[in-house]
Amino acid sequence: MKVSVTHLDAMRFEAKTEKDESFIIDCPVISPIEYFLSGLITCSASDMIAIPKNSGKEVRNLSVEGDVVRNDEHPRKFNSLALDYKFESDVDDTTAARWVMASIETYCSTINTVRDSVEISYSLTYNSKVLKENEKIISGGGSSVDFGEIESCPS
């Protein structure tokens, strides 16, 4: 994967992917760290659509919120990340929870990139019922909750 960033003017930059797609990063309107967190969350959210689809199921009304605590001093790296998943579907609670864990533990490359240095927890509200609240995940290389190949955002 390759991305290039070019300065446009003031604090505006153009990011261009190797697929020749581009987007504007307008600091401080949206900071690079907000883009980073948004990308991390979108990685997992795209899994939450693709994993169920792989088994002929559908997720509805999905929202994933991320709350980060950062160092006060530079470098202001992430210390902890709390993810809050909310969605609806027509499967049992265990399957819904497995979808979240498959994303966190196996498929989401951005979460797995930071998990060695960031304390990560998650909450899950499924069909308006709280199933998990501030569950900590084990740091390290992840595990294999394998749902096979899934269609997701290219990494």
C-alpha positions in Angstrom: 0.0 0.0 0.0 1.3 3.4 -0.8 -0.1 6.9 -0.2 1.4 10.2 -1.1 0.6 13.6 0.5 1.1 16.9 -1.2 0.9 20.4 0.4 -1.7 22.5 -1.3 -1.8 25.8 0.8 -2.0 26.9 4.4 -2.7 23.7 6.3 -4.4 21.8 3.5 -3.0 18.7 1.9 -4.0 16.3 -0.8 -3.6 12.6 -0.1 -3.5 10.3 -3.1 -3.7 6.5 -3.0 -2.0 4.1 -5.3 -5.4 3.6 -6.9 -5.2 7.2 -8.0 -8.0 8.3 -5.7 -7.5 11.4 -3.6 -9.0 13.4 -0.7 -8.2 16.6 1.0 -6.9 16.8 4.5 -7.8 20.3 5.9 -6.0 20.8 9.2 -7.1 21.9 11.7 -10.7 21.5 10.5 -10.2 17.7 10.8 -6.9 16.8 12.3 -4.7 13.9 11.0 -5.4 12.0 14.3 -9.2 12.4 13.7 -8.7 10.9 10.3 -6.6 8.1 11.8 -9.3 7.3 14.4 -12.0 7.5 11.7 -10.1 5.1 9.5 -9.7 2.7 12.5 -13.4 2.8 13.2 -14.4 2.5 9.5 -12.2 -0.6 9.2 -14.2 -2.3 11.9 -17.5 -0.9 10.7 -16.9 -2.3 7.2 -16.2 -5.7 8.7 -19.5 -5.5 10.6 -21.3 -5.2 7.2 -19.2 -7.8 5.4 -19.0 -10.6 7.9 -22.7 -11.0 8.2 -23.2 -10.6 4.5 -20.7 -13.5 4.0 -23.3 -15.8 5.7 -26.4 -14.3 4.1 -27.3 -12.0 7.0 -27.6 -8.3 7.2 -26.7 -5.7 9.9 -29.1 -2.7 10.2 -28.7 0.7 11.9 -25.0 0.2 12.6 -23.0 2.8 14.5 -19.5 2.4 15.9 -18.2 5.1 18.2 -14.6 5.4 19.3 -13.4 7.2 22.4 -9.6 7.7 22.8 -7.6 8.8 25.8 -4.2 10.3 24.7 -1.0 11.3 26.4 -1.1 14.9 27.6 2.5 15.4 26.5 4.1 14.9 23.1 4.0 12.5 21.5 0.2 12.5 22.2 -0.2 8.8 21.3 -3.3 6.8 22.1 -3.3 5.2 25.6 -6.7 3.6 25.4 -9.5 3.1 22.9 -13.1 2.3 23.8 -15.3 1.1 20.9 -19.0 1.2 21.2 -20.9 -1.0 18.7 -24.7 -0.6 18.2 -26.6 -2.5 15.6 -29.6 -4.7 14.8 -30.0 -8.0 12.9 -31.9 -11.3 13.0 -29.4 -13.6 14.6 -28.9 -14.8 18.2 -26.9 -12.7 20.7 -23.8 -15.0 20.5 -23.5 -14.7 16.8 -23.8 -10.9 17.0 -21.0 -10.8 19.6 -18.9 -13.2 17.4 -19.2 -10.7 14.5 -17.7 -8.0 16.7 -14.9 -10.2 18.0 -14.1 -11.4 14.4 -13.6 -7.8 13.4 -11.5 -6.9 16.5 -9.5 -10.1 16.7 -9.0 -11.1 13.1 -10.1 -8.9 10.2 -9.6 -5.2 11.2 -6.0 -4.4 10.3 -6.0 -1.0 11.9 -7.1 -2.2 15.3 -4.6 -5.0 15.1 -1.9 -2.5 14.2 -2.3 -0.6 17.4 -3.4 -3.3 19.8 0.1 -4.0 21.1 0.4 -0.4 22.4 -3.1 0.7 23.1 -5.5 -0.7 25.8 -8.7 -1.6 23.8 -12.1 -2.2 25.2 -15.5 -2.6 23.5 -19.2 -2.4 24.3 -22.0 -3.9 22.3 -25.7 -3.0 22.2 -27.5 -5.5 20.0 -31.2 -5.1 19.1 -31.4 -2.4 21.9 -30.0 -4.8 24.5 -26.6 -4.2 26.1 -24.6 -7.5 25.6 -21.1 -6.3 26.5 -20.0 -3.3 28.5 -16.3 -2.1 28.6 -15.0 -5.6 27.8 -11.2 -5.4 27.5 -9.5 -7.3 24.7 -6.1 -8.9 25.2 -3.2 -7.0 23.7 -1.0 -8.8 21.3 -1.3 -10.2 17.8 -5.0 -11.1 17.9 -6.5 -14.5 17.5 -8.3 -16.3 14.8 -12.0 -16.0 14.8 -12.3 -17.1 11.2 -15.3 -16.4 9.1 -13.4 -17.1 5.9 -12.8 -14.6 3.1 -15.0 -11.5 3.5 -15.6 -8.7 1.1 -14.3 -5.6 2.8 -12.6 -2.3 2.2 -9.2 -3.1 0.7 -6.4 -2.9 3.1 
